[in-house]
């Protein structure tokens, strides 16, 4: 074999042998320990990036479309009126004439729509990614280590579930660690294969509901706080209701909850 060329399947490496920002990972055999919620990244025209959870992305998308549709109506109305003035506003009862005018209007609207969308501020550049934690299953050597994998094609990740054993090849080592661990990123050519092996339950711990005392400080980080939560749910106590003003100025009541611990909460109100 030629130097640097591997025949057959890529050879497996251990996570513990990886170094930050150093090279490509041929293949790893891992068990999925934790699957994080989807995160959406929007890139603004000036290059700034905004990170959102699924719920926040749905709200941002709806607000953006409402804004753009309003701008389009004003833009199209103004330009169509200008085109009508330039044509002299003459009308004819001829059906052929009406057909030509209608076709001309349709072509004009199509051209206006294309011109309208040329403005970068009227287009959103977003992409979603999935981040999950895996533990090495390579036998022998030091105890298995864990790392995070960032997957930029969430539609290809239906088989990535907690407890699944996977073989993943052709990964890139990220330049930064994530929560103190090595982070791997995918290429377009990255492939993952679910294996029939069943992982030892001790290799991963299922997420569970936690109380306030068990939450790390990182859970309250302002950036991507929805994605940093490693829990199915929280223990909360009902604090009461407070009045707030809605978007239309109407007053409504919202329920308030506080983080609590089971020992400090009334079971009937928790």
Backbone as CSV, one residue per row, in Angstrom:
resi,resn,N_x,N_y,N_z,CA_x,CA_y,CA_z,C_x,C_y,C_z
1,UNK,0.840,-1.198,0.000,0.000,0.000,0.000,0.872,1.244,0.000
2,UNK,0.376,2.305,-0.645,1.105,3.562,-0.651,1.063,4.202,0.724
3,UNK,2.081,4.984,1.018,2.163,5.649,2.306,0.968,6.598,2.477
4,UNK,0.270,6.477,3.610,-0.864,7.351,3.888,-2.186,6.833,3.374
5,UNK,-2.200,5.745,2.630,-3.446,5.207,2.086,-3.839,3.956,2.859
6,UNK,-5.119,3.922,3.274,-5.604,2.779,4.053,-6.594,1.977,3.220
7,UNK,-6.315,0.714,3.044,-7.207,-0.135,2.273,-8.390,-0.577,3.141
8,UNK,-9.536,-0.688,2.513,-10.712,-1.132,3.259,-11.253,-0.040,4.158
9,UNK,-11.781,-0.438,5.298,-12.385,0.512,6.224,-11.316,1.328,6.933
10,UNK,-11.615,2.590,7.280,-10.648,3.415,8.028,-10.348,2.783,9.382
11,UNK,-9.127,2.966,9.870,-8.754,2.362,11.149,-9.319,3.190,12.305
12,UNK,-9.652,2.488,13.374,-10.235,3.130,14.554,-9.160,3.772,15.416
13,UNK,-9.492,4.910,16.006,-8.618,5.563,16.968,-9.418,5.806,18.240
14,UNK,-8.724,6.026,19.339,-9.390,6.302,20.601,-9.547,7.805,20.787
15,UNK,-10.582,8.214,21.488,-10.813,9.633,21.740,-9.681,10.217,22.587
16,UNK,-9.154,9.407,23.502,-8.103,9.886,24.383,-6.825,10.244,23.618
17,UNK,-6.638,9.706,22.438,-5.437,9.986,21.660,-5.544,11.273,20.840
18,UNK,-6.711,11.919,20.822,-6.916,13.102,19.995,-6.378,14.352,20.684
19,UNK,-5.927,15.305,19.872,-5.394,16.574,20.358,-6.171,17.700,19.682
20,UNK,-6.495,18.758,20.425,-7.275,19.877,19.900,-6.606,20.472,18.667
21,UNK,-7.403,20.661,17.603,-6.971,21.313,16.350,-5.826,20.574,15.673
22,UNK,-5.732,19.268,15.866,-4.642,18.513,15.265,-5.185,17.390,14.396
23,UNK,-5.407,17.671,13.109,-5.655,16.626,12.139,-7.073,16.112,12.020
24,UNK,-7.167,14.994,11.281,-8.434,14.354,10.938,-8.554,13.044,11.710
25,UNK,-9.773,12.702,12.079,-10.036,11.436,12.773,-10.522,10.415,11.746
26,UNK,-9.768,9.342,11.506,-10.190,8.355,10.499,-11.529,7.706,10.845
27,UNK,-11.630,7.178,12.071,-12.876,6.523,12.483,-12.867,6.326,13.993
28,UNK,-14.055,6.356,14.582,-14.212,6.072,16.007,-15.425,5.167,16.201
29,UNK,-15.351,4.377,17.242,-16.465,3.517,17.627,-16.917,3.985,18.998
30,UNK,-18.173,4.460,19.084,-18.618,5.142,20.288,-20.036,4.723,20.662
31,UNK,-20.386,5.041,21.913,-21.762,4.930,22.381,-22.245,6.351,22.664
32,UNK,-23.460,6.655,22.240,-24.014,7.991,22.426,-24.460,8.136,23.879
33,UNK,-23.877,9.089,24.585,-24.209,9.312,25.990,-25.335,10.326,26.172
34,UNK,-25.318,11.384,25.377,-26.307,12.435,25.528,-26.534,13.143,24.200
35,UNK,-27.782,13.381,23.849,-28.142,14.114,22.636,-28.741,15.449,23.057
36,UNK,-28.120,16.545,22.638,-28.583,17.886,22.988,-29.719,18.325,22.058
37,UNK,-30.490,19.330,22.448,-31.522,19.863,21.543,-30.887,20.533,20.324
38,UNK,-31.648,20.612,19.242,-31.175,21.280,18.044,-30.870,22.755,18.337
39,UNK,-29.816,23.262,17.726,-29.455,24.675,17.835,-29.430,25.260,16.426
40,UNK,-29.936,26.472,16.276,-29.994,27.139,14.982,-29.069,28.351,14.999
41,UNK,-28.266,28.482,13.956,-27.341,29.603,13.841,-27.756,30.489,12.668
42,UNK,-27.977,31.771,12.942,-28.290,32.740,11.892,-27.076,33.637,11.677
43,UNK,-26.693,33.818,10.415,-25.586,34.699,10.066,-26.145,35.975,9.452
44,UNK,-25.886,37.093,10.094,-26.372,38.385,9.622,-25.512,38.871,8.449
45,UNK,-26.033,39.851,7.655,-25.247,40.379,6.523,-23.891,40.935,6.919
46,UNK,-23.769,41.447,8.160,-22.488,41.998,8.606,-21.550,40.935,9.174
47,UNK,-21.985,39.667,9.142,-21.143,38.568,9.602,-21.382,38.123,11.028
48,UNK,-22.135,38.889,11.805,-22.419,38.479,13.179,-23.319,37.245,13.183
49,UNK,-23.190,36.450,14.231,-23.956,35.212,14.338,-24.848,35.243,15.574
50,UNK,-26.047,34.703,15.419,-27.008,34.612,16.513,-27.402,33.148,16.664
51,UNK,-27.364,32.661,17.919,-27.688,31.266,18.201,-29.048,31.198,18.875
52,UNK,-29.886,30.277,18.412,-31.241,30.161,18.957,-31.631,28.693,19.148
53,UNK,-32.539,28.487,20.081,-33.149,27.175,20.247,-34.235,27.011,19.185
54,UNK,-34.867,25.836,19.122,-35.905,25.597,18.116,-37.070,26.569,18.286
55,UNK,-37.530,26.755,19.530,-38.648,27.657,19.770,-38.321,29.092,19.395
56,UNK,-37.114,29.546,19.776,-36.709,30.911,19.452,-36.552,31.095,17.947
57,UNK,-36.085,30.058,17.258,-35.928,30.143,15.801,-37.286,30.235,15.110
58,UNK,-38.265,29.479,15.579,-39.600,29.540,14.984,-40.200,30.933,15.146
59,UNK,-39.997,31.555,16.311,-40.509,32.910,16.522,-39.772,33.921,15.649
60,UNK,-38.453,33.776,15.541,-37.672,34.693,14.716,-38.055,34.568,13.244
61,UNK,-38.300,33.346,12.792,-38.693,33.126,11.390,-40.054,33.752,11.102
62,UNK,-40.999,33.590,12.009,-42.337,34.166,11.817,-42.269,35.691,11.807
63,UNK,-41.507,36.281,12.730,-41.378,37.741,12.778,-40.695,38.267,11.519
64,UNK,-39.705,37.545,11.030,-38.976,37.982,9.842,-39.884,37.969,8.615
65,UNK,-40.662,36.896,8.448,-41.554,36.804,7.291,-42.636,37.875,7.341
66,UNK,-43.147,38.167,8.517,-44.153,39.224,8.645,-43.558,40.571,8.240
67,UNK,-42.334,40.829,8.652,-41.661,42.092,8.312,-41.398,42.187,6.809
68,UNK,-40.880,41.108,6.216,-40.556,41.126,4.794,-41.817,41.229,3.942
69,UNK,-42.889,40.539,4.330,-44.134,40.608,3.566,-44.697,42.026,3.570
70,UNK,-44.602,42.714,4.712,-45.056,44.097,4.781,-44.232,45.006,3.875
71,UNK,-42.905,44.806,3.875,-42.035,45.600,3.016,-42.313,45.315,1.543
72,UNK,-42.602,44.045,1.220,-42.879,43.678,-0.167,-44.165,44.333,-0.678
73,UNK,-45.189,44.365,0.120,-46.445,44.988,-0.288,-46.242,46.477,-0.586
74,UNK,-45.502,47.174,0.267,-45.240,48.599,0.035,-44.385,48.798,-1.213
75,UNK,-43.376,47.962,-1.364,-42.471,48.066,-2.507,-43.202,47.802,-3.819
76,UNK,-43.980,46.708,-3.857,-44.676,46.340,-5.090,-45.749,47.359,-5.455
77,UNK,-46.491,47.837,-4.472,-47.542,48.821,-4.741,-46.965,50.094,-5.346
78,UNK,-45.854,50.552,-4.786,-45.230,51.779,-5.284,-44.699,51.607,-6.702
79,UNK,-44.016,50.504,-6.974,-43.422,50.289,-8.284,-44.478,50.009,-9.345
80,UNK,-45.541,49.303,-8.991,-46.616,49.047,-9.949,-47.317,50.338,-10.320
81,UNK,-47.486,51.231,-9.329,-48.111,52.522,-9.607,-47.237,53.345,-10.542
82,UNK,-45.913,53.301,-10.341,-45.003,54.029,-11.224,-45.057,53.476,-12.639
83,UNK,-45.133,52.171,-12.780,-45.211,51.562,-14.113,-46.516,51.915,-14.803
84,UNK,-47.601,51.996,-14.044,-48.903,52.360,-14.618,-48.897,53.796,-15.118
85,UNK,-48.245,54.680,-14.379,-48.159,56.084,-14.803,-47.331,56.227,-16.075
86,UNK,-46.264,55.446,-16.168,-45.411,55.521,-17.354,-46.125,55.032,-18.601
87,UNK,-47.044,54.062,-18.455,-47.783,53.532,-19.608,-48.929,54.430,-20.017
88,UNK,-49.191,55.484,-19.250,-50.248,56.425,-19.585,-51.591,56.057,-19.028
89,UNK,-51.722,54.896,-18.429,-52.978,54.489,-17.808,-54.090,54.239,-18.801
90,UNK,-53.789,54.073,-20.088,-54.832,53.829,-21.085,-55.416,52.450,-20.921
91,UNK,-56.702,52.306,-21.210,-57.404,51.044,-21.094,-58.066,50.710,-22.421
92,UNK,-58.247,49.466,-22.677,-58.899,49.019,-23.901,-59.836,47.881,-23.571
93,UNK,-60.908,47.760,-24.328,-61.867,46.697,-24.101,-61.476,45.428,-24.833
94,UNK,-60.437,45.504,-25.658,-60.025,44.340,-26.430,-59.510,43.235,-25.516
95,UNK,-59.967,42.000,-25.760,-59.515,40.875,-24.937,-58.026,40.616,-25.146
96,UNK,-57.577,40.786,-26.399,-56.145,40.587,-26.661,-55.326,41.609,-25.883
97,UNK,-55.834,42.829,-25.856,-55.150,43.887,-25.128,-55.098,43.576,-23.644
98,UNK,-56.220,43.109,-23.080,-56.263,42.766,-21.656,-55.317,41.615,-21.332
99,UNK,-55.247,40.640,-22.266,-54.342,39.516,-22.044,-52.889,39.945,-22.028
100,UNK,-52.540,40.848,-22.935,-51.162,41.331,-22.976,-50.820,42.150,-21.732
101,UNK,-51.780,42.955,-21.294,-51.554,43.757,-20.096,-51.363,42.865,-18.874
102,UNK,-52.193,41.802,-18.760,-52.080,40.889,-17.621,-50.733,40.169,-17.634
103,UNK,-50.301,39.734,-18.822,-49.016,39.056,-18.933,-47.881,40.007,-18.565
104,UNK,-48.010,41.262,-19.000,-46.993,42.252,-18.685,-46.918,42.498,-17.185
105,UNK,-48.095,42.537,-16.522,-48.122,42.740,-15.069,-47.477,41.570,-14.334
106,UNK,-47.726,40.349,-14.800,-47.138,39.172,-14.165,-45.614,39.183,-14.305
107,UNK,-45.134,39.545,-15.491,-43.685,39.621,-15.697,-43.070,40.725,-14.841
108,UNK,-43.798,41.840,-14.731,-43.303,42.944,-13.918,-43.209,42.544,-12.456
109,UNK,-44.231,41.845,-11.944,-44.216,41.405,-10.550,-43.069,40.427,-10.289
110,UNK,-42.825,39.545,-11.258,-41.721,38.591,-11.099,-40.382,39.309,-11.050
111,UNK,-40.203,40.294,-11.932,-38.955,41.062,-11.946,-38.803,41.890,-10.668
112,UNK,-39.925,42.444,-10.200,-39.879,43.226,-8.973,-39.529,42.343,-7.781
113,UNK,-40.077,41.138,-7.746,-39.786,40.215,-6.643,-38.305,39.858,-6.624
114,UNK,-37.749,39.627,-7.808,-36.324,39.306,-7.899,-35.477,40.488,-7.434
115,UNK,-35.864,41.686,-7.863,-35.138,42.890,-7.441,-35.272,43.105,-5.937
116,UNK,-36.457,42.831,-5.394,-36.716,43.024,-3.970,-35.843,42.108,-3.123
117,UNK,-35.681,40.871,-3.572,-34.933,39.886,-2.793,-33.430,40.006,-2.966
118,UNK,-32.974,40.878,-3.863,-31.533,41.088,-4.007,-30.938,41.769,-2.785
119,UNK,-31.768,42.451,-2.014,-31.311,43.074,-0.776,-31.042,41.979,0.255
120,UNK,-29.799,41.889,0.746,-29.423,40.808,1.660,-30.221,40.848,2.961
121,UNK,-30.684,42.038,3.352,-31.438,42.140,4.607,-32.791,41.470,4.520
122,UNK,-33.235,41.086,3.316,-34.533,40.447,3.142,-34.406,38.945,2.977
123,UNK,-33.225,38.419,3.268,-32.986,36.980,3.218,-32.296,36.542,4.506
124,UNK,-32.724,35.424,5.052,-32.109,34.899,6.263,-31.201,33.737,5.912
125,UNK,-30.006,33.747,6.499,-29.075,32.643,6.331,-29.002,31.889,7.655
126,UNK,-29.650,30.757,7.700,-29.682,29.965,8.930,-29.283,28.527,8.636
127,UNK,-28.741,27.892,9.624,-28.447,26.461,9.533,-28.608,25.848,10.920
128,UNK,-28.989,24.605,10.945,-29.212,23.902,12.207,-28.103,22.882,12.429
129,UNK,-27.796,22.630,13.685,-26.838,21.572,13.973,-27.241,20.853,15.259
130,UNK,-26.788,19.638,15.318,-27.049,18.791,16.476,-25.723,18.514,17.166
131,UNK,-25.723,18.661,18.477,-24.511,18.345,19.244,-24.838,17.196,20.193
132,UNK,-23.958,16.194,20.219,-24.180,15.067,21.121,-22.851,14.603,21.702
133,UNK,-22.944,14.010,22.870,-21.760,13.535,23.590,-21.626,12.032,23.393
134,UNK,-20.417,11.579,23.130,-20.168,10.154,22.916,-19.021,9.682,23.799
135,UNK,-19.009,8.391,24.041,-17.938,7.766,24.822,-17.284,6.685,23.986
136,UNK,-15.979,6.643,24.017,-15.227,5.693,23.203,-15.476,4.259,23.667
137,UNK,-15.621,3.354,22.695,-15.799,1.936,23.021,-14.626,1.097,22.538
138,UNK,-13.550,1.745,22.179,-12.363,1.016,21.737,-11.781,0.256,22.917
139,UNK,-11.571,-1.005,22.733,-11.097,-1.855,23.824,-9.588,-1.714,24.013
140,UNK,-9.177,-1.938,25.238,-7.747,-1.903,25.549,-7.265,-0.510,25.880
141,UNK,-6.108,-0.424,26.515,-5.513,0.857,26.832,-6.159,1.515,28.028
142,UNK,-6.088,2.863,28.062,-6.621,3.639,29.186,-8.143,3.593,29.194
143,UNK,-8.762,3.982,30.321,-10.221,4.007,30.390,-10.807,4.877,29.284
144,UNK,-11.984,4.546,28.757,-12.565,5.289,27.634,-12.847,6.744,27.990
145,UNK,-12.633,7.619,27.036,-12.868,9.043,27.215,-14.109,9.473,26.449
146,UNK,-14.593,10.681,26.754,-15.775,11.225,26.097,-15.402,12.459,25.291
147,UNK,-16.232,12.783,24.285,-16.064,14.007,23.507,-17.425,14.418,22.963
148,UNK,-17.471,15.592,22.379,-18.696,16.092,21.765,-18.543,16.082,20.247
149,UNK,-19.630,15.824,19.554,-19.648,15.862,18.094,-20.710,16.862,17.642
150,UNK,-20.322,17.752,16.758,-21.254,18.731,16.180,-21.606,18.278,14.776
151,UNK,-22.890,18.038,14.572,-23.369,17.481,13.300,-24.212,18.533,12.592
152,UNK,-23.755,18.949,11.402,-24.412,20.037,10.680,-25.490,19.562,9.717
153,UNK,-25.834,18.291,9.721,-26.919,17.787,8.865,-27.918,17.032,9.737
154,UNK,-28.748,17.757,10.481,-29.638,17.083,11.430,-30.626,16.125,10.790
155,UNK,-30.883,16.267,9.494,-31.815,15.346,8.829,-31.222,13.948,8.698
156,UNK,-29.894,13.827,8.859,-29.228,12.531,8.728,-28.987,11.843,10.069
157,UNK,-29.618,12.335,11.138,-29.251,11.878,12.477,-30.382,11.150,13.208
158,UNK,-31.306,10.561,12.470,-32.414,9.867,13.125,-31.919,8.679,13.951
159,UNK,-30.792,8.095,13.560,-30.265,6.922,14.265,-29.403,7.305,15.466
160,UNK,-29.162,8.601,15.658,-28.333,9.030,16.783,-29.219,9.206,18.006
161,UNK,-29.213,8.220,18.869,-30.033,8.210,20.074,-29.171,7.795,21.263
162,UNK,-29.574,8.208,22.426,-28.819,7.865,23.631,-28.785,6.351,23.812
163,UNK,-27.594,5.826,23.995,-27.409,4.386,24.147,-27.069,3.676,22.862
164,UNK,-27.166,4.356,21.694,-26.846,3.721,20.418,-25.339,3.593,20.248
165,UNK,-24.905,2.502,19.646,-23.489,2.282,19.350,-23.267,2.603,17.879
166,UNK,-22.319,3.497,17.610,-22.101,3.980,16.251,-20.646,3.830,15.843
167,UNK,-20.443,3.663,14.544,-19.129,3.778,13.936,-19.174,5.020,13.059
168,UNK,-18.306,5.991,13.315,-18.307,7.257,12.584,-16.918,7.464,11.995
169,UNK,-16.863,7.767,10.702,-15.553,7.993,10.086,-15.465,9.372,9.446
170,UNK,-14.226,9.820,9.272,-13.888,11.086,8.629,-14.446,12.285,9.397
171,UNK,-13.840,12.572,10.524,-14.221,13.705,11.362,-13.055,14.686,11.485
172,UNK,-13.381,15.930,11.778,-12.360,16.949,11.989,-12.331,17.366,13.447
173,UNK,-11.150,17.568,14.002,-11.018,18.009,15.385,-11.151,19.525,15.428
174,UNK,-12.083,20.021,16.231,-12.322,21.460,16.324,-11.158,22.159,17.011
175,UNK,-11.075,23.470,16.806,-9.979,24.261,17.378,-10.203,24.577,18.853
176,UNK,-11.429,24.395,19.339,-11.730,24.697,20.735,-12.427,23.525,21.402
177,UNK,-12.230,23.425,22.693,-12.937,22.418,23.473,-14.353,22.909,23.790
178,UNK,-15.228,21.978,24.109,-16.595,22.321,24.494,-16.845,21.696,25.860
179,UNK,-17.083,22.554,26.862,-17.264,22.082,28.241,-16.082,21.234,28.684
180,UNK,-14.883,21.644,28.275,-13.676,20.969,28.717,-13.321,19.711,27.956
181,UNK,-14.115,19.331,26.957,-13.845,18.095,26.217,-13.534,18.404,24.747
182,UNK,-12.825,17.458,24.122,-12.559,17.547,22.689,-13.879,17.636,21.938
183,UNK,-13.890,18.456,20.878,-15.085,18.576,20.051,-14.743,18.190,18.611
184,UNK,-15.548,17.328,18.016,-15.349,16.885,16.650,-16.437,17.465,15.757
185,UNK,-16.079,17.748,14.508,-17.016,18.294,13.540,-17.068,17.402,12.306
186,UNK,-18.185,17.446,11.602,-18.365,16.568,10.451,-17.977,17.278,9.161
187,UNK,-17.607,16.490,8.166,-17.441,16.941,6.791,-18.678,16.502,5.999
188,UNK,-18.749,16.951,4.746,-19.832,16.464,3.882,-19.699,14.961,3.640
189,UNK,-18.469,14.479,3.697,-18.224,13.051,3.443,-18.264,12.200,4.706
190,UNK,-18.534,12.813,5.853,-18.610,12.052,7.105,-19.759,11.063,7.055
191,UNK,-19.503,9.858,7.519,-20.538,8.819,7.539,-20.640,8.234,8.940
192,UNK,-21.850,7.855,9.312,-22.054,7.177,10.600,-22.906,5.945,10.363
193,UNK,-22.558,4.870,11.063,-23.245,3.599,10.884,-23.696,3.070,12.241
194,UNK,-24.988,2.822,12.420,-25.429,2.201,13.671,-24.995,0.738,13.705
195,UNK,-24.431,0.301,14.820,-23.997,-1.076,14.994,-25.015,-1.851,15.815
196,UNK,-25.002,-3.128,15.680,-25.972,-3.971,16.386,-25.594,-4.201,17.843
197,UNK,-24.411,-3.800,18.191,-23.967,-4.004,19.564,-24.840,-3.211,20.535
198,UNK,-25.013,-3.748,21.733,-25.780,-3.080,22.781,-24.804,-2.556,23.826
199,UNK,-24.898,-1.273,24.118,-23.966,-0.666,25.057,-24.314,-1.050,26.490
200,UNK,-23.294,-1.144,27.304,-23.488,-1.364,28.736,-24.189,-0.133,29.324
201,UNK,-25.289,-0.303,30.067,-25.985,0.857,30.643,-25.095,1.768,31.467
202,UNK,-24.008,1.238,32.001,-23.109,2.074,32.790,-22.300,3.038,31.911
203,UNK,-22.329,2.823,30.590,-21.571,3.671,29.683,-22.252,5.017,29.447
204,UNK,-23.519,5.102,29.770,-24.229,6.367,29.612,-25.299,6.466,30.690
205,UNK,-25.640,7.673,31.045,-26.624,7.917,32.093,-27.773,8.721,31.506
206,UNK,-28.969,8.188,31.575,-30.125,8.863,31.005,-30.392,10.166,31.757
207,UNK,-30.802,11.190,31.004,-31.138,12.472,31.610,-32.372,12.319,32.482
208,UNK,-32.427,13.080,33.556,-33.541,12.992,34.498,-33.899,14.379,34.998
209,UNK,-35.056,14.475,35.658,-35.465,15.754,36.243,-34.528,16.099,37.396
210,UNK,-34.187,17.381,37.520,-33.265,17.824,38.554,-33.895,18.976,39.314
211,UNK,-33.321,19.270,40.496,-33.788,20.420,41.262,-32.765,21.538,41.151
212,UNK,-33.042,22.651,41.826,-32.202,23.833,41.686,-30.766,23.571,42.131
213,UNK,-30.582,22.763,43.171,-29.244,22.523,43.701,-28.358,21.761,42.721
214,UNK,-28.975,20.972,41.821,-28.195,20.147,40.890,-27.826,20.883,39.604
215,UNK,-28.360,22.093,39.411,-28.083,22.826,38.178,-26.715,23.494,38.256
216,UNK,-25.879,23.321,37.224,-24.581,24.007,37.206,-24.774,25.469,36.818
217,UNK,-23.783,26.282,37.121,-23.847,27.704,36.760,-23.960,27.891,35.254
218,UNK,-23.378,26.955,34.478,-23.407,27.083,33.018,-24.825,27.012,32.463
219,UNK,-25.749,26.420,33.225,-27.123,26.309,32.745,-27.781,27.665,32.604
220,UNK,-27.231,28.681,33.270,-27.814,30.020,33.216,-27.001,30.954,32.323
221,UNK,-26.106,30.389,31.490,-25.326,31.213,30.571,-26.261,31.886,29.577
222,UNK,-26.027,33.172,29.236,-26.933,33.869,28.328,-26.918,33.315,26.916
223,UNK,-25.800,32.718,26.488,-25.712,32.191,25.130,-26.117,30.720,25.101
224,UNK,-27.055,30.381,24.230,-27.489,28.998,24.021,-27.906,28.331,25.330
225,UNK,-28.591,29.050,26.212,-28.955,28.461,27.495,-29.909,27.280,27.324
226,UNK,-30.714,27.281,26.235,-31.630,26.167,26.030,-30.875,24.886,25.696
227,UNK,-29.738,25.024,24.999,-28.999,23.849,24.569,-28.081,23.304,25.652
228,UNK,-27.812,24.090,26.704,-26.887,23.654,27.733,-27.565,22.854,28.837
229,UNK,-28.873,22.767,28.786,-29.592,22.037,29.812,-29.443,20.540,29.612
230,UNK,-28.950,19.840,30.593,-28.790,18.392,30.513,-29.785,17.752,31.470
231,UNK,-31.063,17.981,31.225,-32.099,17.466,32.109,-33.404,17.308,31.342
232,UNK,-34.194,16.335,31.757,-35.510,16.148,31.162,-36.472,17.202,31.663
233,UNK,-36.354,17.564,32.923,-37.256,18.556,33.499,-36.685,19.134,34.773
234,UNK,-37.397,20.102,35.331,-36.968,20.776,36.550,-38.036,20.650,37.619
235,UNK,-37.599,20.655,38.847,-38.519,20.712,39.969,-38.776,22.183,40.259
236,UNK,-40.041,22.595,40.212,-40.374,24.001,40.432,-41.484,24.121,41.463
237,UNK,-41.585,25.288,42.048,-42.652,25.586,42.998,-43.501,26.724,42.442
238,UNK,-44.807,26.638,42.618,-45.714,27.668,42.146,-45.604,28.887,43.061
239,UNK,-45.233,30.029,42.491,-45.061,31.240,43.287,-46.298,32.131,43.276
240,UNK,-47.144,31.982,42.272,-48.339,32.816,42.177,-48.531,33.355,40.781
241,UNK,-49.342,34.389,40.646,-49.611,35.003,39.357,-49.363,36.507,39.436
242,UNK,-48.903,37.075,38.304,-48.673,38.521,38.246,-49.305,39.069,36.971
243,UNK,-49.790,40.330,37.002,-50.380,40.923,35.790,-49.292,41.475,34.869
244,UNK,-49.476,41.279,33.568,-48.560,41.829,32.568,-49.384,42.393,31.421
245,UNK,-48.765,43.261,30.626,-49.428,43.842,29.470,-49.062,43.059,28.220
246,UNK,-50.076,42.691,27.421,-49.857,41.976,26.184,-49.436,42.905,25.065
247,UNK,-49.268,42.357,23.862,-48.820,43.154,22.730,-49.836,44.237,22.358
248,UNK,-51.111,43.947,22.537,-52.153,44.902,22.166,-52.540,45.813,23.323
249,UNK,-51.772,45.773,24.412,-52.041,46.635,25.543,-53.026,46.077,26.548
250,UNK,-53.546,44.866,26.283,-54.488,44.276,27.228,-53.746,43.644,28.403
251,UNK,-54.366,43.641,29.547,-53.746,43.078,30.741,-54.115,41.613,30.863
252,UNK,-53.120,40.787,31.184,-53.375,39.371,31.389,-52.513,38.869,32.535
253,UNK,-52.882,37.719,33.069,-52.170,37.133,34.199,-51.294,35.987,33.715
254,UNK,-50.062,35.916,34.216,-49.179,34.809,33.883,-48.782,34.078,35.160
255,UNK,-48.612,32.768,35.030,-48.221,31.943,36.161,-46.717,32.045,36.382
256,UNK,-46.305,32.192,37.621,-44.889,32.321,37.952,-44.438,31.070,38.692
257,UNK,-43.268,30.547,38.283,-42.687,29.382,38.929,-41.290,29.739,39.426
258,UNK,-40.852,29.064,40.445,-39.510,29.265,40.985,-38.802,27.920,41.081
259,UNK,-37.499,27.913,40.794,-36.731,26.689,40.954,-36.739,26.275,42.418
260,UNK,-36.891,25.010,42.655,-37.011,24.543,44.037,-36.394,23.165,44.171
261,UNK,-36.293,22.728,45.402,-35.854,21.384,45.722,-37.038,20.638,46.328
262,UNK,-37.141,19.335,46.093,-38.281,18.577,46.619,-38.483,18.751,48.114
263,UNK,-37.384,18.840,48.875,-37.525,18.944,50.333,-38.086,20.289,50.756
264,UNK,-37.943,21.317,49.908,-38.386,22.652,50.264,-39.759,22.985,49.707
265,UNK,-40.358,22.085,48.920,-41.602,22.373,48.239,-42.747,21.551,48.768
266,UNK,-43.921,22.132,48.698,-45.137,21.415,49.043,-45.494,20.509,47.880
267,UNK,-45.574,19.179,48.062,-45.858,18.257,46.944,-47.122,18.623,46.201
268,UNK,-48.112,19.195,46.889,-49.364,19.497,46.222,-49.244,20.725,45.324
269,UNK,-48.200,21.545,45.508,-48.051,22.759,44.702,-46.800,22.715,43.826
270,UNK,-46.179,21.550,43.729,-44.935,21.435,42.953,-45.201,20.782,41.612
